């Protein structure tokens, strides 16, 4: 009887690992779907808020400065 269990044990272990892997993939897919839905809702809220209440601190000022290229440093 012990010899039978020693032969069957790798298959039982493989089955348990396979079930855990499938359950993990399903949970990950649910996490990705719920994350996408939450992100879409937050994006919609931000877009609607920007359309209804536009921000007034839009800067059109052009800043003057010096651009340093990496070739100038040699």
mmCIF file as gemmi writes it, N, C-alpha and C atoms, coordinates in Angstrom:
data_model
loop_
_atom_site.group_PDB
_atom_site.id
_atom_site.type_symbol
_atom_site.label_atom_id
_atom_site.label_alt_id
_atom_site.label_comp_id
_atom_site.label_asym_id
_atom_site.label_entity_id
_atom_site.label_seq_id
_atom_site.pdbx_PDB_ins_code
_atom_site.Cartn_x
_atom_site.Cartn_y
_atom_site.Cartn_z
_atom_site.occupancy
_atom_site.B_iso_or_equiv
_atom_site.pdbx_formal_charge
_atom_site.auth_seq_id
_atom_site.auth_asym_id
_atom_site.pdbx_PDB_model_num
ATOM 1 N N . UNK Axp A 1 ? 0.817 -1.196 0 1 0 ? 1 A 1
ATOM 2 C CA . UNK Axp A 1 ? 0 0 0 1 0 ? 1 A 1
ATOM 3 C C . UNK Axp A 1 ? 0.867 1.27 0 1 0 ? 1 A 1
ATOM 4 N N . UNK Axp A 2 ? 1.971 1.245 0.737 1 0 ? 2 A 1
ATOM 5 C CA . UNK Axp A 2 ? 2.861 2.401 0.785 1 0 ? 2 A 1
ATOM 6 C C . UNK Axp A 2 ? 3.527 2.624 -0.573 1 0 ? 2 A 1
ATOM 7 N N . UNK Axp A 3 ? 3.816 1.545 -1.277 1 0 ? 3 A 1
ATOM 8 C CA . UNK Axp A 3 ? 4.421 1.651 -2.596 1 0 ? 3 A 1
ATOM 9 C C . UNK Axp A 3 ? 3.447 2.33 -3.568 1 0 ? 3 A 1
ATOM 10 N N . UNK Axp A 4 ? 2.161 2.05 -3.441 1 0 ? 4 A 1
ATOM 11 C CA . UNK Axp A 4 ? 1.147 2.684 -4.289 1 0 ? 4 A 1
ATOM 12 C C . UNK Axp A 4 ? 1.1 4.197 -4.06 1 0 ? 4 A 1
ATOM 13 N N . UNK Axp A 5 ? 1.124 4.606 -2.792 1 0 ? 5 A 1
ATOM 14 C CA . UNK Axp A 5 ? 1.093 6.036 -2.482 1 0 ? 5 A 1
ATOM 15 C C . UNK Axp A 5 ? 2.354 6.739 -2.972 1 0 ? 5 A 1
ATOM 16 N N . UNK Axp A 6 ? 3.484 6.072 -2.918 1 0 ? 6 A 1
ATOM 17 C CA . UNK Axp A 6 ? 4.729 6.681 -3.397 1 0 ? 6 A 1
ATOM 18 C C . UNK Axp A 6 ? 4.699 6.873 -4.913 1 0 ? 6 A 1
ATOM 19 N N . UNK Axp A 7 ? 3.997 6.002 -5.62 1 0 ? 7 A 1
ATOM 20 C CA . UNK Axp A 7 ? 3.881 6.156 -7.079 1 0 ? 7 A 1
ATOM 21 C C . UNK Axp A 7 ? 2.856 7.225 -7.451 1 0 ? 7 A 1
ATOM 22 N N . UNK Axp A 8 ? 1.818 7.365 -6.672 1 0 ? 8 A 1
ATOM 23 C CA . UNK Axp A 8 ? 0.727 8.285 -6.998 1 0 ? 8 A 1
ATOM 24 C C . UNK Axp A 8 ? 1.018 9.707 -6.518 1 0 ? 8 A 1
ATOM 25 N N . UNK Axp A 9 ? 1.869 9.863 -5.524 1 0 ? 9 A 1
ATOM 26 C CA . UNK Axp A 9 ? 2.141 11.164 -4.925 1 0 ? 9 A 1
ATOM 27 C C . UNK Axp A 9 ? 2.609 12.226 -5.939 1 0 ? 9 A 1
ATOM 28 N N . UNK Axp A 10 ? 3.498 11.953 -6.899 1 0 ? 10 A 1
ATOM 29 C CA . UNK Axp A 10 ? 3.864 13.001 -7.87 1 0 ? 10 A 1
ATOM 30 C C . UNK Axp A 10 ? 2.681 13.482 -8.706 1 0 ? 10 A 1
ATOM 31 N N . UNK Axp A 11 ? 1.751 12.606 -9.056 1 0 ? 11 A 1
ATOM 32 C CA . UNK Axp A 11 ? 0.589 13.008 -9.843 1 0 ? 11 A 1
ATOM 33 C C . UNK Axp A 11 ? -0.361 13.87 -9.013 1 0 ? 11 A 1
ATOM 34 N N . UNK Axp A 12 ? -0.527 13.523 -7.75 1 0 ? 12 A 1
ATOM 35 C CA . UNK Axp A 12 ? -1.373 14.332 -6.873 1 0 ? 12 A 1
ATOM 36 C C . UNK Axp A 12 ? -0.752 15.713 -6.682 1 0 ? 12 A 1
ATOM 37 N N . UNK Axp A 13 ? 0.554 15.77 -6.479 1 0 ? 13 A 1
ATOM 38 C CA . UNK Axp A 13 ? 1.252 17.053 -6.327 1 0 ? 13 A 1
ATOM 39 C C . UNK Axp A 13 ? 1.131 17.887 -7.596 1 0 ? 13 A 1
ATOM 40 N N . UNK Axp A 14 ? 1.316 17.232 -8.747 1 0 ? 14 A 1
ATOM 41 C CA . UNK Axp A 14 ? 1.188 17.948 -10.017 1 0 ? 14 A 1
ATOM 42 C C . UNK Axp A 14 ? -0.229 18.482 -10.195 1 0 ? 14 A 1
ATOM 43 N N . UNK Axp A 15 ? -1.235 17.7 -9.814 1 0 ? 15 A 1
ATOM 44 C CA . UNK Axp A 15 ? -2.625 18.145 -9.918 1 0 ? 15 A 1
ATOM 45 C C . UNK Axp A 15 ? -2.914 19.335 -9.03 1 0 ? 15 A 1
ATOM 46 N N . UNK Axp A 16 ? -2.399 19.304 -7.813 1 0 ? 16 A 1
ATOM 47 C CA . UNK Axp A 16 ? -2.611 20.426 -6.891 1 0 ? 16 A 1
ATOM 48 C C . UNK Axp A 16 ? -1.93 21.685 -7.424 1 0 ? 16 A 1
ATOM 49 N N . UNK Axp A 17 ? -0.722 21.554 -7.926 1 0 ? 17 A 1
ATOM 50 C CA . UNK Axp A 17 ? -0.004 22.713 -8.48 1 0 ? 17 A 1
ATOM 51 C C . UNK Axp A 17 ? -0.737 23.255 -9.701 1 0 ? 17 A 1
ATOM 52 N N . UNK Axp A 18 ? -1.26 22.371 -10.539 1 0 ? 18 A 1
ATOM 53 C CA . UNK Axp A 18 ? -1.992 22.806 -11.724 1 0 ? 18 A 1
ATOM 54 C C . UNK Axp A 18 ? -3.263 23.561 -11.346 1 0 ? 18 A 1
ATOM 55 N N . UNK Axp A 19 ? -3.987 23.067 -10.351 1 0 ? 19 A 1
ATOM 56 C CA . UNK Axp A 19 ? -5.203 23.751 -9.891 1 0 ? 19 A 1
ATOM 57 C C . UNK Axp A 19 ? -4.861 25.113 -9.3 1 0 ? 19 A 1
ATOM 58 N N . UNK Axp A 20 ? -3.796 25.178 -8.503 1 0 ? 20 A 1
ATOM 59 C CA . UNK Axp A 20 ? -3.393 26.47 -7.927 1 0 ? 20 A 1
ATOM 60 C C . UNK Axp A 20 ? -2.977 27.457 -9.012 1 0 ? 20 A 1
ATOM 61 N N . UNK Axp A 21 ? -2.315 26.977 -10.051 1 0 ? 21 A 1
ATOM 62 C CA . UNK Axp A 21 ? -1.904 27.846 -11.154 1 0 ? 21 A 1
ATOM 63 C C . UNK Axp A 21 ? -3.12 28.401 -11.892 1 0 ? 21 A 1
ATOM 64 N N . UNK Axp A 22 ? -4.091 27.553 -12.153 1 0 ? 22 A 1
ATOM 65 C CA . UNK Axp A 22 ? -5.303 28 -12.854 1 0 ? 22 A 1
ATOM 66 C C . UNK Axp A 22 ? -6.086 28.995 -12.001 1 0 ? 22 A 1
ATOM 67 N N . UNK Axp A 23 ? -6.218 28.718 -10.708 1 0 ? 23 A 1
ATOM 68 C CA . UNK Axp A 23 ? -6.917 29.646 -9.808 1 0 ? 23 A 1
ATOM 69 C C . UNK Axp A 23 ? -6.17 30.978 -9.742 1 0 ? 23 A 1
ATOM 70 N N . UNK Axp A 24 ? -4.845 30.949 -9.724 1 0 ? 24 A 1
ATOM 71 C CA . UNK Axp A 24 ? -4.06 32.182 -9.703 1 0 ? 24 A 1
ATOM 72 C C . UNK Axp A 24 ? -4.254 33.008 -10.959 1 0 ? 24 A 1
ATOM 73 N N . UNK Axp A 25 ? -4.298 32.347 -12.108 1 0 ? 25 A 1
ATOM 74 C CA . UNK Axp A 25 ? -4.515 33.073 -13.368 1 0 ? 25 A 1
ATOM 75 C C . UNK Axp A 25 ? -5.906 33.695 -13.396 1 0 ? 25 A 1
ATOM 76 N N . UNK Axp A 26 ? -6.901 32.973 -12.889 1 0 ? 26 A 1
ATOM 77 C CA . UNK Axp A 26 ? -8.267 33.518 -12.847 1 0 ? 26 A 1
ATOM 78 C C . UNK Axp A 26 ? -8.331 34.73 -11.916 1 0 ? 26 A 1
ATOM 79 N N . UNK Axp A 27 ? -7.702 34.635 -10.749 1 0 ? 27 A 1
ATOM 80 C CA . UNK Axp A 27 ? -7.696 35.777 -9.826 1 0 ? 27 A 1
ATOM 81 C C . UNK Axp A 27 ? -6.968 36.974 -10.425 1 0 ? 27 A 1
ATOM 82 N N . UNK Axp A 28 ? -5.871 36.724 -11.14 1 0 ? 28 A 1
ATOM 83 C CA . UNK Axp A 28 ? -5.142 37.813 -11.78 1 0 ? 28 A 1
ATOM 84 C C . UNK Axp A 28 ? -5.995 38.479 -12.854 1 0 ? 28 A 1
ATOM 85 N N . UNK Axp A 29 ? -6.75 37.684 -13.599 1 0 ? 29 A 1
ATOM 86 C CA . UNK Axp A 29 ? -7.593 38.273 -14.64 1 0 ? 29 A 1
ATOM 87 C C . UNK Axp A 29 ? -8.702 39.126 -14.021 1 0 ? 29 A 1
ATOM 88 N N . UNK Axp A 30 ? -9.284 38.659 -12.895 1 0 ? 30 A 1
ATOM 89 C CA . UNK Axp A 30 ? -10.284 39.484 -12.211 1 0 ? 30 A 1
ATOM 90 C C . UNK Axp A 30 ? -9.662 40.777 -11.698 1 0 ? 30 A 1
ATOM 91 N N . UNK Axp A 31 ? -8.456 40.697 -11.177 1 0 ? 31 A 1
ATOM 92 C CA . UNK Axp A 31 ? -7.777 41.889 -10.683 1 0 ? 31 A 1
ATOM 93 C C . UNK Axp A 31 ? -7.529 42.879 -11.823 1 0 ? 31 A 1
ATOM 94 N N . UNK Axp A 32 ? -7.126 42.383 -12.978 1 0 ? 32 A 1
ATOM 95 C CA . UNK Axp A 32 ? -6.892 43.27 -14.118 1 0 ? 32 A 1
ATOM 96 C C . UNK Axp A 32 ? -8.192 43.901 -14.619 1 0 ? 32 A 1
ATOM 97 N N . UNK Axp A 33 ? -9.265 43.123 -14.65 1 0 ? 33 A 1
ATOM 98 C CA . UNK Axp A 33 ? -10.551 43.658 -15.117 1 0 ? 33 A 1
ATOM 99 C C . UNK Axp A 33 ? -11.06 44.724 -14.154 1 0 ? 33 A 1
ATOM 100 N N . UNK Axp A 34 ? -11.03 44.444 -12.849 1 0 ? 34 A 1
ATOM 101 C CA . UNK Axp A 34 ? -11.493 45.442 -11.884 1 0 ? 34 A 1
ATOM 102 C C . UNK Axp A 34 ? -10.589 46.675 -11.884 1 0 ? 34 A 1
ATOM 103 N N . UNK Axp A 35 ? -9.288 46.496 -12.061 1 0 ? 35 A 1
ATOM 104 C CA . UNK Axp A 35 ? -8.381 47.638 -12.157 1 0 ? 35 A 1
ATOM 105 C C . UNK Axp A 35 ? -8.685 48.495 -13.368 1 0 ? 35 A 1
ATOM 106 N N . UNK Axp A 36 ? -8.991 47.85 -14.496 1 0 ? 36 A 1
ATOM 107 C CA . UNK Axp A 36 ? -9.34 48.603 -15.701 1 0 ? 36 A 1
ATOM 108 C C . UNK Axp A 36 ? -10.651 49.357 -15.515 1 0 ? 36 A 1
ATOM 109 N N . UNK Axp A 37 ? -11.621 48.733 -14.862 1 0 ? 37 A 1
ATOM 110 C CA . UNK Axp A 37 ? -12.899 49.421 -14.619 1 0 ? 37 A 1
ATOM 111 C C . UNK Axp A 37 ? -12.729 50.613 -13.687 1 0 ? 37 A 1
ATOM 112 N N . UNK Axp A 38 ? -11.942 50.454 -12.653 1 0 ? 38 A 1
ATOM 113 C CA . UNK Axp A 38 ? -11.697 51.567 -11.731 1 0 ? 38 A 1
ATOM 114 C C . UNK Axp A 38 ? -10.942 52.683 -12.439 1 0 ? 38 A 1
ATOM 115 N N . UNK Axp A 39 ? -9.941 52.33 -13.241 1 0 ? 39 A 1
ATOM 116 C CA . UNK Axp A 39 ? -9.196 53.338 -13.997 1 0 ? 39 A 1
ATOM 117 C C . UNK Axp A 39 ? -10.076 54.07 -14.99 1 0 ? 39 A 1
ATOM 118 N N . UNK Axp A 40 ? -10.961 53.337 -15.652 1 0 ? 40 A 1
ATOM 119 C CA . UNK Axp A 40 ? -11.886 53.969 -16.604 1 0 ? 40 A 1
ATOM 120 C C . UNK Axp A 40 ? -12.847 54.907 -15.889 1 0 ? 40 A 1
ATOM 121 N N . UNK Axp A 41 ? -13.318 54.499 -14.721 1 0 ? 41 A 1
ATOM 122 C CA . UNK Axp A 41 ? -14.217 55.366 -13.951 1 0 ? 41 A 1
ATOM 123 C C . UNK Axp A 41 ? -13.492 56.633 -13.497 1 0 ? 41 A 1
ATOM 124 N N . UNK Axp A 42 ? -12.266 56.489 -13.016 1 0 ? 42 A 1
ATOM 125 C CA . UNK Axp A 42 ? -11.511 57.676 -12.594 1 0 ? 42 A 1
ATOM 126 C C . UNK Axp A 42 ? -11.208 58.598 -13.77 1 0 ? 42 A 1
ATOM 127 N N . UNK Axp A 43 ? -10.889 58.004 -14.929 1 0 ? 43 A 1
ATOM 128 C CA . UNK Axp A 43 ? -10.648 58.817 -16.115 1 0 ? 43 A 1
ATOM 129 C C . UNK Axp A 43 ? -11.915 59.562 -16.529 1 0 ? 43 A 1
ATOM 130 N N . UNK Axp A 44 ? -13.056 58.876 -16.483 1 0 ? 44 A 1
ATOM 131 C CA . UNK Axp A 44 ? -14.323 59.522 -16.845 1 0 ? 44 A 1
ATOM 132 C C . UNK Axp A 44 ? -14.668 60.657 -15.901 1 0 ? 44 A 1
ATOM 133 N N . UNK Axp A 45 ? -14.436 60.445 -14.621 1 0 ? 45 A 1
ATOM 134 C CA . UNK Axp A 45 ? -14.709 61.501 -13.642 1 0 ? 45 A 1
ATOM 135 C C . UNK Axp A 45 ? -13.794 62.704 -13.877 1 0 ? 45 A 1
ATOM 136 N N . UNK Axp A 46 ? -12.519 62.46 -14.124 1 0 ? 46 A 1
ATOM 137 C CA . UNK Axp A 46 ? -11.579 63.562 -14.365 1 0 ? 46 A 1
ATOM 138 C C . UNK Axp A 46 ? -11.915 64.294 -15.661 1 0 ? 46 A 1
ATOM 139 N N . UNK Axp A 47 ? -12.306 63.558 -16.698 1 0 ? 47 A 1
ATOM 140 C CA . UNK Axp A 47 ? -12.649 64.182 -17.976 1 0 ? 47 A 1
ATOM 141 C C . UNK Axp A 47 ? -13.905 65.04 -17.823 1 0 ? 47 A 1
ATOM 142 N N . UNK Axp A 48 ? -14.907 64.478 -17.128 1 0 ? 48 A 1
ATOM 143 C CA . UNK Axp A 48 ? -16.147 65.223 -16.913 1 0 ? 48 A 1
ATOM 144 C C . UNK Axp A 48 ? -15.91 66.463 -16.054 1 0 ? 48 A 1
ATOM 145 N N . UNK Axp A 49 ? -15.075 66.324 -15.053 1 0 ? 49 A 1
ATOM 146 C CA . UNK Axp A 49 ? -14.76 67.458 -14.19 1 0 ? 49 A 1
ATOM 147 C C . UNK Axp A 49 ? -14.041 68.562 -14.978 1 0 ? 49 A 1
ATOM 148 N N . UNK Axp A 50 ? -13.138 68.158 -15.877 1 0 ? 50 A 1
ATOM 149 C CA . UNK Axp A 50 ? -12.421 69.149 -16.689 1 0 ? 50 A 1
ATOM 150 C C . UNK Axp A 50 ? -13.362 69.831 -17.68 1 0 ? 50 A 1
ATOM 151 N N . UNK Axp A 51 ? -14.333 69.086 -18.202 1 0 ? 51 A 1
ATOM 152 C CA . UNK Axp A 51 ? -15.297 69.681 -19.144 1 0 ? 51 A 1
ATOM 153 C C . UNK Axp A 51 ? -16.258 70.635 -18.434 1 0 ? 51 A 1
ATOM 154 N N . UNK Axp A 52 ? -16.709 70.267 -17.246 1 0 ? 52 A 1
ATOM 155 C CA . UNK Axp A 52 ? -17.675 71.1 -16.535 1 0 ? 52 A 1
ATOM 156 C C . UNK Axp A 52 ? -17.019 72.276 -15.815 1 0 ? 52 A 1
ATOM 157 N N . UNK Axp A 53 ? -15.845 72.053 -15.261 1 0 ? 53 A 1
ATOM 158 C CA . UNK Axp A 53 ? -15.134 73.085 -14.508 1 0 ? 53 A 1
ATOM 159 C C . UNK Axp A 53 ? -13.722 73.212 -15.054 1 0 ? 53 A 1
ATOM 160 N N . UNK Axp A 54 ? -13.543 73.918 -16.179 1 0 ? 54 A 1
ATOM 161 C CA . UNK Axp A 54 ? -12.196 74.02 -16.757 1 0 ? 54 A 1
ATOM 162 C C . UNK Axp A 54 ? -11.253 74.793 -15.833 1 0 ? 54 A 1
ATOM 163 N N . UNK Axp A 55 ? -10.016 74.353 -15.812 1 0 ? 55 A 1
ATOM 164 C CA . UNK Axp A 55 ? -9.04 75.022 -14.952 1 0 ? 55 A 1
ATOM 165 C C . UNK Axp A 55 ? -8.615 76.335 -15.582 1 0 ? 55 A 1
ATOM 166 N N . UNK Axp A 56 ? -8.414 77.332 -14.735 1 0 ? 56 A 1
ATOM 167 C CA . UNK Axp A 56 ? -8.106 78.673 -15.227 1 0 ? 56 A 1
ATOM 168 C C . UNK Axp A 56 ? -6.621 78.994 -15.161 1 0 ? 56 A 1
ATOM 169 N N . UNK Axp A 57 ? -5.81 78.087 -14.68 1 0 ? 57 A 1
ATOM 170 C CA . UNK Axp A 57 ? -4.387 78.38 -14.529 1 0 ? 57 A 1
ATOM 171 C C . UNK Axp A 57 ? -3.556 77.775 -15.662 1 0 ? 57 A 1
ATOM 172 N N . UNK Axp A 58 ? -4.09 77.863 -16.89 1 0 ? 58 A 1
ATOM 173 C CA . UNK Axp A 58 ? -3.356 77.374 -18.048 1 0 ? 58 A 1
ATOM 174 C C . UNK Axp A 58 ? -2.303 78.408 -18.41 1 0 ? 58 A 1
ATOM 175 N N . UNK Axp A 59 ? -1.06 78.01 -18.434 1 0 ? 59 A 1
ATOM 176 C CA . UNK Axp A 59 ? 0.039 78.936 -18.687 1 0 ? 59 A 1
ATOM 177 C C . UNK Axp A 59 ? 0.381 78.941 -20.166 1 0 ? 59 A 1
ATOM 178 N N . UNK Axp A 60 ? 0.358 80.154 -20.772 1 0 ? 60 A 1
ATOM 179 C CA . UNK Axp A 60 ? 0.757 80.308 -22.169 1 0 ? 60 A 1
ATOM 180 C C . UNK Axp A 60 ? 2.089 81.033 -22.253 1 0 ? 60 A 1
ATOM 181 N N . UNK Axp A 61 ? 2.74 81.225 -21.123 1 0 ? 61 A 1
ATOM 182 C CA . UNK Axp A 61 ? 4.005 81.934 -21.065 1 0 ? 61 A 1
ATOM 183 C C . UNK Axp A 61 ? 5.118 81.076 -21.663 1 0 ? 61 A 1
ATOM 184 N N . UNK Axp A 62 ? 5.909 81.68 -22.533 1 0 ? 62 A 1
ATOM 185 C CA . UNK Axp A 62 ? 7.041 80.985 -23.139 1 0 ? 62 A 1
ATOM 186 C C . UNK Axp A 62 ? 8.273 81.337 -22.334 1 0 ? 62 A 1
ATOM 187 N N . UNK Axp A 63 ? 8.918 80.343 -21.808 1 0 ? 63 A 1
ATOM 188 C CA . UNK Axp A 63 ? 10.099 80.592 -20.992 1 0 ? 63 A 1
ATOM 189 C C . UNK Axp A 63 ? 11.334 80.649 -21.879 1 0 ? 63 A 1
ATOM 190 N N . UNK Axp A 64 ? 12.112 81.676 -21.661 1 0 ? 64 A 1
ATOM 191 C CA . UNK Axp A 64 ? 13.354 81.835 -22.4 1 0 ? 64 A 1
ATOM 192 C C . UNK Axp A 64 ? 14.476 81.177 -21.607 1 0 ? 64 A 1
ATOM 193 N N . UNK Axp A 65 ? 15.344 80.515 -22.296 1 0 ? 65 A 1
ATOM 194 C CA . UNK Axp A 65 ? 16.448 79.876 -21.606 1 0 ? 65 A 1
ATOM 195 C C . UNK Axp A 65 ? 17.486 79.384 -22.609 1 0 ? 65 A 1
ATOM 196 N N . UNK Axp A 66 ? 18.447 78.684 -22.106 1 0 ? 66 A 1
ATOM 197 C CA . UNK Axp A 66 ? 19.529 78.185 -22.939 1 0 ? 66 A 1
ATOM 198 C C . UNK Axp A 66 ? 19.446 76.675 -22.989 1 0 ? 66 A 1
ATOM 199 N N . UNK Axp A 67 ? 19.502 76.142 -24.187 1 0 ? 67 A 1
ATOM 200 C CA . UNK Axp A 67 ? 19.514 74.699 -24.368 1 0 ? 67 A 1
ATOM 201 C C . UNK Axp A 67 ? 20.956 74.251 -24.505 1 0 ? 67 A 1
ATOM 202 N N . UNK Axp A 68 ? 21.351 73.32 -23.679 1 0 ? 68 A 1
ATOM 203 C CA . UNK Axp A 68 ? 22.719 72.818 -23.72 1 0 ? 68 A 1
ATOM 204 C C . UNK Axp A 68 ? 22.701 71.444 -24.361 1 0 ? 68 A 1
ATOM 205 N N . UNK Axp A 69 ? 23.337 71.336 -25.516 1 0 ? 69 A 1
ATOM 206 C CA . UNK Axp A 69 ? 23.459 70.04 -26.17 1 0 ? 69 A 1
ATOM 207 C C . UNK Axp A 69 ? 24.633 69.29 -25.587 1 0 ? 69 A 1
ATOM 208 N N . UNK Axp A 70 ? 24.59 67.997 -25.705 1 0 ? 70 A 1
ATOM 209 C CA . UNK Axp A 70 ? 25.675 67.196 -25.148 1 0 ? 70 A 1
ATOM 210 C C . UNK Axp A 70 ? 26.959 67.36 -25.958 1 0 ? 70 A 1
ATOM 211 N N . UNK Axp A 71 ? 26.851 67.842 -27.2 1 0 ? 71 A 1
ATOM 212 C CA . UNK Axp A 71 ? 28.057 68.049 -27.996 1 0 ? 71 A 1
ATOM 213 C C . UNK Axp A 71 ? 28.858 69.26 -27.512 1 0 ? 71 A 1
ATOM 214 N N . UNK Axp A 72 ? 28.19 70.217 -26.894 1 0 ? 72 A 1
ATOM 215 C CA . UNK Axp A 72 ? 28.871 71.418 -26.409 1 0 ? 72 A 1
ATOM 216 C C . UNK Axp A 72 ? 29.756 71.122 -25.207 1 0 ? 72 A 1
ATOM 217 N N . UNK Axp A 73 ? 29.489 70.064 -24.5 1 0 ? 73 A 1
ATOM 218 C CA . UNK Axp A 73 ? 30.222 69.773 -23.287 1 0 ? 73 A 1
ATOM 219 C C . UNK Axp A 73 ? 31.577 69.126 -23.566 1 0 ? 73 A 1
ATOM 220 N N . UNK Axp A 74 ? 31.845 68.718 -24.777 1 0 ? 74 A 1
ATOM 221 C CA . UNK Axp A 74 ? 33.116 68.043 -25.11 1 0 ? 74 A 1
ATOM 222 C C . UNK Axp A 74 ? 34.23 69.033 -25.344 1 0 ? 74 A 1
